[in-house]
């Protein structure tokens, strides 16, 4: 369930860090699904409190947020603000996405490729956690977190409880979302790059939200046309793991860290595309994190 996925991710994250649970000053849970003890959906207390108590982080401020598939990156945005203002020195952003029920409930309802629940067949389960810390002067840091909400498209992807089966269901106007993303993402990305002072071609690795192969590669082509150059490497693991919602970027990072595909000093971009419709970017420089995995 969502709780087990979140908890195990938090413990694994701590194992690869230089921190103990009691060092954490904030825990933010960002998952869409909040299943505990099987298919019991938990509203209160917040999921972050369950994880906080289980890992032994008594002094951490904790709260939950929700921003669909942009949840974890939104959590990063919020925690980065707390760190930048000196309120805390380190904290953890977590998510546990248990989406199998949405896929299972879609199976008998999908009759053609035009079905509104077709995208539900691509989702998968995953837990992810990341620790953010104050960086020392002159060292690698999170440079930019920039999000834009295109609210007039908020009805293009709707999720909720399934009325006649346990778990969730999701309806998506996939083609329309793809059209909007292709049209609106490049200028938003351009503003983020301008703020950072770099070009598209300076990005060593771009991790997009893992929606569909067609959407990702046509989006890459569109970015290349818009900027006149492409990022050096587009990271895709959709075929192996599916769309794991708010955890998708961090699952891709985790896999490539373990495969030793990143080097310290490389420029990273995480690109969110979520219901809402939310488009967002997080840009950072890879540090010694690249050396902590895959050994």
C-alpha positions as CSV (number, residue, x, y, z in Angstrom):
1,X,0.0,0.0,0.0
2,X,1.0,3.7,-0.1
3,X,2.3,3.7,3.4
4,X,4.6,0.7,2.9
5,X,6.0,2.2,-0.3
6,X,6.6,5.6,1.4
7,X,8.2,4.1,4.5
8,X,10.6,1.8,2.6
9,X,11.6,4.7,0.3
10,X,12.3,6.9,3.3
11,X,14.5,4.2,5.0
12,X,16.4,3.6,1.8
13,X,16.9,7.3,1.3
14,X,18.4,7.6,4.8
15,X,20.7,4.7,4.1
16,X,22.2,6.5,1.1
17,X,22.6,9.8,3.0
18,X,24.8,11.1,5.7
19,X,21.8,11.8,7.9
20,X,19.9,10.0,10.7
21,X,16.1,10.2,10.9
22,X,16.4,12.4,14.0
23,X,18.3,15.0,12.0
24,X,15.4,15.7,9.7
25,X,13.6,19.0,10.4
26,X,10.7,18.6,8.0
27,X,8.9,15.8,6.2
28,X,6.5,16.5,3.3
29,X,4.3,13.7,1.9
30,X,3.2,14.4,-1.7
31,X,1.4,11.2,-2.9
32,X,-1.9,11.2,-4.7
33,X,-2.8,7.8,-3.2
34,X,-2.9,7.4,0.6
35,X,-3.8,3.8,1.2
36,X,-2.8,2.1,4.4
37,X,-3.6,-1.4,5.8
38,X,-4.5,-2.5,2.3
39,X,-7.1,-0.4,0.6
40,X,-8.1,1.9,3.5
41,X,-7.8,5.5,2.3
42,X,-6.4,7.7,5.0
43,X,-7.3,11.4,5.3
44,X,-6.3,12.1,8.9
45,X,-3.8,12.0,10.5
46,X,-1.6,13.1,7.6
47,X,0.5,10.4,5.9
48,X,3.7,12.3,6.8
49,X,3.0,11.8,10.5
50,X,2.8,8.0,10.0
51,X,6.2,8.0,8.3
52,X,7.7,10.5,10.7
53,X,6.8,8.3,13.7
54,X,7.9,5.0,11.9
55,X,11.4,6.2,11.0
56,X,11.9,8.0,14.3
57,X,12.1,11.7,13.4
58,X,10.4,13.3,16.4
59,X,11.4,16.9,15.8
60,X,10.5,17.1,12.2
61,X,7.7,19.4,11.2
62,X,5.3,17.4,8.9
63,X,2.5,18.0,6.5
64,X,1.0,16.6,3.3
65,X,0.4,18.3,0.0
66,X,-1.3,17.3,-3.2
67,X,-0.5,18.4,-6.8
68,X,-1.2,15.3,-8.9
69,X,1.8,14.0,-10.7
70,X,3.8,17.1,-9.9
71,X,3.5,16.4,-6.2
72,X,7.1,15.5,-5.3
73,X,8.5,18.3,-7.4
74,X,6.1,20.7,-5.7
75,X,7.3,19.3,-2.4
76,X,10.9,20.1,-3.5
77,X,9.8,23.6,-4.4
78,X,8.2,24.2,-1.0
79,X,11.1,22.7,1.0
80,X,13.7,24.6,-1.0
81,X,11.9,27.8,0.1
82,X,12.1,26.8,3.8
83,X,15.8,26.0,3.4
84,X,16.6,29.1,1.4
85,X,15.0,31.3,4.1
86,X,17.0,29.6,6.8
87,X,14.0,28.1,8.5
88,X,15.4,24.6,8.3
89,X,18.7,23.0,7.2
90,X,17.4,19.7,5.9
91,X,14.2,17.7,5.3
92,X,12.7,14.9,3.4
93,X,10.1,14.8,0.6
94,X,8.3,11.5,0.2
95,X,5.6,9.8,-1.8
96,X,4.1,6.4,-2.1
97,X,2.0,5.8,-5.2
98,X,-0.2,2.7,-5.2
99,X,-2.0,3.0,-8.5
100,X,-2.6,-0.6,-9.5
101,X,-6.3,-0.3,-8.7
102,X,-6.8,2.4,-11.3
103,X,-5.2,0.2,-13.9
104,X,-7.2,-2.9,-12.8
105,X,-10.5,-0.9,-12.8
106,X,-9.8,0.4,-16.3
107,X,-9.3,-3.0,-17.9
108,X,-12.9,-3.9,-18.4
109,X,-13.8,-0.4,-19.4
110,X,-11.3,0.2,-22.1
111,X,-12.7,-1.0,-25.5
112,X,-10.8,1.2,-28.0
113,X,-7.7,3.4,-28.1
114,X,-10.0,6.4,-27.7
115,X,-11.2,5.3,-24.3
116,X,-10.9,8.0,-21.6
117,X,-9.4,5.4,-19.3
118,X,-6.7,4.2,-21.7
119,X,-3.9,6.1,-19.9
120,X,-4.8,4.2,-16.7
121,X,-3.3,1.1,-18.2
122,X,0.1,2.7,-18.1
123,X,0.3,3.5,-14.4
124,X,2.5,1.6,-11.9
125,X,3.3,1.6,-8.1
126,X,6.4,3.2,-6.6
127,X,7.7,4.8,-3.4
128,X,10.3,7.6,-3.5
129,X,12.0,9.9,-1.1
130,X,14.6,12.6,-1.4
131,X,16.5,14.6,1.2
132,X,17.2,18.3,0.6
133,X,19.9,20.1,2.5
134,X,21.5,23.5,2.7
135,X,24.5,23.5,0.4
136,X,27.8,25.0,1.3
137,X,28.9,28.2,-0.6
138,X,30.4,27.4,-4.0
139,X,29.0,23.8,-4.0
140,X,26.4,22.2,-6.3
141,X,22.9,23.3,-5.5
142,X,19.3,23.4,-6.6
143,X,19.3,26.3,-9.0
144,X,15.7,26.8,-10.2
145,X,12.3,25.5,-9.4
146,X,9.7,27.1,-11.6
147,X,6.0,26.1,-11.9
148,X,3.1,27.3,-14.0
149,X,-0.6,26.3,-13.7
150,X,-2.7,26.4,-16.9
151,X,-6.0,26.2,-15.0
152,X,-8.2,26.3,-18.1
153,X,-7.1,22.8,-18.8
154,X,-7.9,21.4,-15.4
155,X,-10.6,19.1,-16.7
156,X,-8.3,17.1,-19.1
157,X,-7.3,14.6,-16.4
158,X,-9.6,13.7,-13.5
159,X,-8.9,11.0,-10.9
160,X,-11.1,9.9,-8.0
161,X,-12.7,6.8,-6.3
162,X,-14.1,4.1,-8.5
163,X,-17.9,3.9,-7.9
164,X,-18.3,0.2,-8.4
165,X,-15.0,-1.4,-7.5
166,X,-12.3,-0.9,-4.8
167,X,-9.7,1.7,-5.4
168,X,-9.4,4.5,-8.0
169,X,-10.3,5.4,-11.5
170,X,-8.9,8.1,-13.9
171,X,-10.3,9.6,-17.1
172,X,-7.9,11.5,-19.4
173,X,-8.2,13.4,-22.6
174,X,-4.7,12.3,-23.6
175,X,-4.6,13.8,-27.1
176,X,-5.6,17.2,-25.9
177,X,-3.1,17.2,-23.0
178,X,-0.4,16.2,-25.5
179,X,-1.4,19.2,-27.8
180,X,-1.3,21.6,-24.9
181,X,2.0,20.3,-23.6
182,X,3.6,20.6,-27.1
183,X,2.4,24.2,-27.5
184,X,2.9,25.6,-24.0
185,X,5.9,23.8,-22.5
186,X,8.8,25.2,-24.6
187,X,8.2,28.9,-23.7
188,X,7.8,28.0,-20.0
189,X,11.0,26.0,-20.1
190,X,12.7,28.9,-21.9
191,X,11.9,31.3,-19.0
192,X,13.4,28.8,-16.5
193,X,16.6,28.4,-18.6
194,X,16.9,32.2,-19.0
195,X,16.6,32.6,-15.2
196,X,19.4,30.0,-14.7
197,X,21.5,31.6,-17.4
198,X,22.0,28.5,-19.6
199,X,20.9,27.1,-22.9
200,X,18.8,24.0,-23.7
201,X,21.9,22.3,-25.1
202,X,23.7,22.8,-21.7
203,X,21.4,20.4,-20.0
204,X,23.2,17.0,-19.6
205,X,20.1,15.0,-18.6
206,X,16.4,15.8,-18.8
207,X,14.0,13.7,-16.9
208,X,10.4,14.3,-18.2
209,X,7.3,13.0,-16.5
210,X,6.9,9.4,-17.8
211,X,3.6,9.6,-19.6
212,X,3.9,7.9,-23.0
213,X,6.8,7.1,-25.4
214,X,5.1,9.1,-28.2
215,X,4.5,12.1,-26.0
216,X,8.1,12.1,-24.7
217,X,9.8,11.8,-28.0
218,X,7.6,14.2,-29.9
219,X,8.0,16.6,-27.0
220,X,11.8,16.3,-27.3
221,X,11.5,17.0,-31.1
222,X,9.4,20.1,-30.4
223,X,11.9,21.4,-27.8
224,X,14.7,20.9,-30.3
225,X,12.8,22.8,-33.0
226,X,12.0,25.6,-30.5
227,X,15.5,26.1,-29.0
228,X,17.5,25.1,-32.1
229,X,19.3,22.4,-30.1
230,X,18.4,19.4,-27.9
231,X,19.3,18.3,-24.4
232,X,22.2,15.9,-24.4
233,X,20.2,13.0,-22.9
234,X,16.5,12.3,-22.5
235,X,15.9,9.8,-19.7
236,X,13.0,7.4,-20.3
237,X,12.1,4.3,-18.3
238,X,8.4,4.1,-19.1
239,X,8.7,0.7,-20.7
240,X,10.1,-0.9,-17.6
241,X,8.2,0.8,-14.9
242,X,5.2,2.6,-16.4
243,X,3.9,6.0,-15.2
244,X,4.4,6.1,-11.4
245,X,2.7,9.5,-11.0
246,X,4.4,11.9,-8.5
247,X,7.4,9.5,-8.1
248,X,8.3,9.1,-11.7
249,X,11.2,11.5,-11.9
250,X,12.8,10.1,-8.8
251,X,12.4,6.5,-9.9
252,X,14.2,7.4,-13.1
253,X,16.9,9.2,-11.1
254,X,17.3,6.2,-8.7
255,X,17.7,3.8,-11.5
256,X,20.3,5.8,-13.3
257,X,22.2,6.6,-10.1
258,X,22.4,2.8,-9.4
259,X,23.6,2.2,-13.0
260,X,26.3,4.9,-12.5
261,X,25.1,7.0,-15.5
262,X,25.5,10.4,-13.8
263,X,28.7,12.3,-13.1
264,X,29.3,15.0,-10.5
265,X,29.0,18.5,-12.1
266,X,26.4,17.5,-14.7
267,X,23.4,19.8,-15.2
268,X,20.1,18.0,-14.5
269,X,16.5,19.1,-15.3
270,X,13.4,17.5,-14.0
271,X,10.2,18.4,-16.0
272,X,6.8,18.1,-14.5
273,X,3.6,17.8,-16.5
274,X,0.6,17.1,-14.3
275,X,-3.2,17.4,-14.1
276,X,-4.2,21.0,-13.3
277,X,-2.6,21.5,-15.9
278,X,0.8,22.1,-14.2
279,X,4.1,22.5,-16.0
280,X,7.2,22.8,-13.9
281,X,11.0,22.5,-14.0
282,X,13.6,21.8,-11.4
283,X,17.2,22.5,-12.4
284,X,20.2,21.4,-10.3
285,X,23.8,20.4,-10.6
286,X,24.7,16.8,-9.7
287,X,27.0,16.5,-6.7
288,X,28.6,13.6,-4.9
289,X,25.2,11.9,-4.9
290,X,26.4,10.2,-8.1
291,X,29.1,8.4,-6.0
292,X,26.7,7.1,-3.3
293,X,24.8,4.7,-5.5
294,X,25.7,1.6,-7.5
295,X,28.5,0.4,-5.2
